[in-house]
Structure formats: structure tokens, C-alpha cells
Amino acid sequence: MEKTLAVITVIVKNYDSVEKVNALLHTAGEYIVGRMGIPYRERDLSVINVILDAPKEIISALSGKLGMINGIKCQVLTTK
């Protein structure tokens, strides 16, 4: 299966949802190239950037599941 390089940006507005986010990211662990999390205390949120090298179906499924978590916003950027 052909892989695509992608960055998923996750904005965490509800800290009660962090465990769900981490659990989902763990399921895609074999595809994760790197991850960076930054707490933004002044706005009471965190930003997580995840770099993936994965099939498009995996990227789409992961971003969709992340987007369904309460208090989470995510956006995906992929290469062609």
C-alpha cells in the first residue's frame, strides 16, 4: 500500500479528552514519525502536531476519530 506523508494538528480544548487522544495515537504508533505537544496556558489549551508516514486510509481514519472526540479540533496536511 502506498504511503503518504502527513501532519495532523490537534488542538485540545478539553483536557479530559487527552487520554482518548493518546490512546488513538498509540494505535497508529507504527506510522508516527514524530510528535510534538505544546501547552498554551494563556489560552488554556494544548496543540499537538503528529507527523505520519502512512496509507491515506489510516490518516483519514485517525483524523476522523480524533475529530469526533469532545473538545478536540484537528486538521490534516498531506503531500501529493
C-alpha angles and dihedrals in degrees: 000000000000116000129219128204111234142169119211115197114201123192112200112204096160114055090196086072097057094095091055091049092050092047092053092046089050090057089058094043095120089061099043113108095179144342134204126186124192123187113215101198096177089065096033094238142098133225121214123190117195123188114206135185099195146124113284091246092059092048092048094047093048095048091046093052091046091050091055094059114103112254095014128115121184139180130189129214118189138182122238 
